[in-house]
């Protein structure tokens, strides 16, 4: 046991926190960038609200793709770990 009374192994909740963080970044990141950039470009080119709406829709597609990639990667990782445990 270490100083905090925990075993040296990773906590059981750590993989879930990693997945949650990765998905949250894919949800918030592109949307926030699109909102800020869209408002700026609309003000600059006097096109309210078209660039804003277009970039927001595009960022939604990017977010969906990023979430799909993250979830697919972790599903493959879990599947490989399951296969290793079955072969033991």
N, C-alpha and C positions, 0 to 999 in steps of 0.2 A: 504494500500500500504506500501511496505517496503522502505528502504532508496534509493534503485535504481529506484524507480518508478514502480516496477512490483508488480502484485498481489501476494499473498502468494501461489497461486496454481503453480503446475509445469508448465514449459513452454511447449508449444504445440510441440516443436521439440525434447524434451528430450527423449521420447521413441524411436524415430528414431535414435538418437545418440547412445543410448544404444545398439540397434540391430546392427547398423553399427560397433560399437566397438567390439562386440562379434564375428561377422562374420569376421572382419579383423584379429582378434587374431587367429581364426581358419585357416585363409588362411596363414598368415605369420609365426606363431609359429612353426608348424610341419615342414614346408618347410625349414626354417632357421636351425632348429636343425638337420634335415636330411642332409642338405648340409655341415654343419660344421663337423658333425660326420662322414659322408661318406668320405669327403676329408681326415680326420684324419686316419680313418681305412684303406683307400686305401694306404696312405703313409706308414702306419705301416706294412701292410701285402703284399705290392707290388702287388695289384690287380687292379690297375687303369684301367678303370673307373667303375668296376662292382659293388662294394659295394656302391659307390656314386650313381649310377643309380638305384640300387635296393632300397636303402633307400629313394631316391627321389620319386620313384613310390609308395612305401608304404606310405610315408607321404601325397601324393596326395589323396590316399584312405582315410586316417585318416582325412584329411581336409574336404573331401566331407561328410563323416559321421558326423563330428562335426557341419558343417554348416547345414546339414539336421536336426540335433537335435535342434539347436538354433532356426531355422525358425519354426519348428514344435511346439516348446514350445510357441513361441510368437503368432503363429496362434491360438493355443488353448486359450491363454490368451485373445486375442482380441475377439474370438468367445464367451467366457464366459462373457466378458464385454458387448458385443452386446446383449446377451440373458438377462442380468440383466436390460439393458435399455428398452428392449421390454416389460418386465414384469411390468414395472412401469406404 
